[in-house]
Amino acid sequence: MQEIQRALREVCDTLEEGVALLAVSKTHPAEYIQEAYEAGQRDFAENKVQELQTKVEVLPKDIRWHFIGHLQTNKVKYIVPYIHLIHTVDSMRLLQAISKEVVKFNAANKTDRVVDVLLEVHVAQEETKTGLGLEELDTLLQEWVKAPLEGIRIRGLMAMASNTDDMVQVEGEFEKMNQLKQDIKKRYFAGEDSFDQLSMGMSGDYQLAQKHGSTMVRVGSRIFGARYYAQ
Ligand SMILES: *Cc1c(COP(=O)(O)O)cnc(C)c1O
């Protein structure tokens, strides 16, 4: 357990000014999260709604929960009440589903909650990686600026680099995202200070990501160790 706190400290020591650390706790038990929490970590990321729900119930209320997995529209309602940031929005349909649930939540609770989201961009070489292509991103944003949806604030972009040892390739992708974020900001969010986030970088490449404008790195195995998936 002390290993988690030691690893966390090591990662924190290598973070650049202004870069936030998200501890990716997917597949790991709540005790691991508690350990990191006691060392001062407050931002945690999960990729399955069911698993997230279970952890939210037993862990401290001031944790900021980030969602980084594929989000099904029918599961949105479970996380809307508490989620801090959804990193993986890749369609107008999902934006509409989130908006609808936020509006419903606010009506029921007499609140004016706004859910922050990032748009996930496909920048890696692999076909399998999720996210919006550049044209899809443009189409979505053109629709958005004409009619922004209630209860949602688009805070920036998210990306996963190619899964490769070729660090030149990875670095090129990070820089592409850095440029894209600035370009999108200029074209669609010029007057909005809240469009300021770029979520990229994982255990193997976060040091490179933060050299290319990342504002949030998502680090899992480097803090919590290897993940074991049930068969
Ligand atoms: C699992 C995951 C991470 C963390 O990966 P590590 O290599 O363990 O640091 C980061 N981002 C996303 C989207 C993930 O699914």
The ligand as a Tripos MOL2 file, in Angstrom:
@<TRIPOS>MOLECULE
LIG
   15    15     1     0     0
SMALL
NO_CHARGES

@<TRIPOS>ATOM
      1 C1         -6.5660    3.0870  -18.6860 C.3       1 LIG1
      2 C2         -6.5070    4.4390  -19.2670 C.ar      1 LIG1
      3 C3         -5.4620    5.3320  -18.9290 C.ar      1 LIG1
      4 C4         -4.3060    4.9750  -18.0090 C.3       1 LIG1
      5 O1         -3.4250    4.0840  -18.6020 O.3       1 LIG1
      6 P1         -2.0220    3.7100  -17.9120 P.3       1 LIG1
      7 O2         -1.1880    3.2710  -19.0470 O.co2     1 LIG1
      8 O3         -2.2900    2.6400  -16.9210 O.co2     1 LIG1
      9 O4         -1.4940    4.9440  -17.2730 O.co2     1 LIG1
     10 C5         -5.5070    6.6120  -19.4750 C.ar      1 LIG1
     11 N1         -6.5020    6.9950  -20.2990 N.ar      1 LIG1
     12 C6         -7.5130    6.1750  -20.6360 C.ar      1 LIG1
     13 C7         -8.5740    6.6640  -21.5500 C.3       1 LIG1
     14 C8         -7.5410    4.8770  -20.1430 C.ar      1 LIG1
     15 O5         -8.5470    4.0700  -20.5080 O.3       1 LIG1
@<TRIPOS>BOND
     1     1     2 1
     2     2     3 ar
     3     2    14 ar
     4     3     4 1
     5     3    10 ar
     6     4     5 1
     7     5     6 1
     8     6     7 2
     9     6     8 1
    10     6     9 1
    11    10    11 ar
    12    11    12 ar
    13    12    13 1
    14    12    14 ar
    15    14    15 1
@<TRIPOS>SUBSTRUCTURE
     1 LIG1         1 GROUP 0 **** ****
